[in-house]
Amino acid sequence: MKKKYKSLIKNIGIFTLGSFGSKIISFLLLPLYTSILSTSDYGTVDLLQSTAQLLMPILLLSIQDATLRFGMDNQYEKKDVLSTTINIILKSTLIFIIGIIFVSVSGIIKFSLIYWLFLFFSFFFNAFNNCFNVYFKAKNEAKVIVVSGIISTLITCLTNILCLVVFNMGINGYMIGIIAGLLFQFNYQFFIGKIYKDFHIRKYNNLSKPMIKYSFPLIANSLSWWVNNASDRYILLWISGMAVNGVYAISCKIPIILTTFQSIFYNAWSISAIAEFDSKDKDGFIGNNYTIYSLLSVAVCSIIMLFNVPIAMFLYSKDFFSAYKCVPFLLVGTIFNGISQFEGSLFAATKKTKEVTKTTIIGAVVNTICNFIFIYLFGAIGAALATMIGYCIMWILRTTSLQEFIKMKVKWKNHILAIALLILQSILATLNICYLIQVTIFVFIIILHWDYLKKIFLRKKITS
């Protein structure tokens, strides 16, 4: 038991350093972006990035999901897993290039050359960087991920300052900064992380069949994740226009504070979930971590909502300020998203990828239907509400399905009550009313878990 927690805590420490370092650097530059870029420009770049994220699981067959699972399986050589993944990415990139040339020449979509280049490089570098990240996880070399992430973010920010402030390059400079950061991360992991030593173009044991068999059901899952995360941008663009889409895109930045806390734990947990899986949860390891993860997520979410408006006043300039109204629902959606990912790693540990896909698809369908309804009624706030509802449905389905093959030791009544209180707070925060009631909700959430918190801080044995 102590060994399990020691490994988990070690990885949490490593990812904490990386997440806080990179996120703080980029977070502090938001006032610069919102003061120089227009809502329309910001919305355009956000849409291109969302498109790259959409195309990745389709063209790559969600092979990165298999890279982590097979890379941690002693039955397979890690070098064969990496080589298989890279060769699939190279073939997919060729298909992507052909597709871009066809769409560009045919005039189906009219973009300037720099936008096409930005779309291509976003796809290319993100595909490889995601592959390298999961491979280093499988090798238990999280430090490489962390260091490359911090320096990459620093490169992006410095390039953006240079291009936006010194050379006044506007949206083009912003895109150049993003690609510069991705390029550095690729080079660092490839050369310093010594990826080049671990893969082969020809002489390797091709694992395409078993890996694609595992990852293929997850294509629908990845697409559904994309629908939950990004489809609202396209619907919002269609109904409300690019400027409103830009405001909504910037509203997603405050939830990054919460995502940072979640990603620290999740990145470490995704390794432990596979290595330490126990369907009966005899020692309570899985249940304890679920409770800690969800409790801290809910608490941080509640605190951010309390300070949402002051944070927005610091970060958002000019027309971007109204984005604060979208933040509360997006924060609660981030909670459901994070807990669902936690549960998804348990499905992955047992290779039950079909269950993961089914729950994600249903959540995505609900999200899409709600987007059309609520965006028409409430604009950008409606998109945030739809996102929250979609993730909520997915969390409910996964939690229910999970009970069939693992008995987590969790105090479900307290957990569900805390979630319900958080939803109530999000409604009040969106309307920017009843601040005292919001504070009371936060206090009550803490009281609900007080016994558990005492055990954590006093380092006593945690039991459910």
Helices and strands as residue ranges (DSSP letters): H 2-27, H 30-36, H 39-60, H 63-71, H 78-106, H 113-138, H 142-161, I 162-166, H 170-187, I 188-192, G 195-197, H 208-215, H 217-240, H 242-251, H 255-275, H 285-306, H 308-315, G 318-326, H 327-349, H 353-378, H 380-402, H 412-431, H 435-448, H 450-457
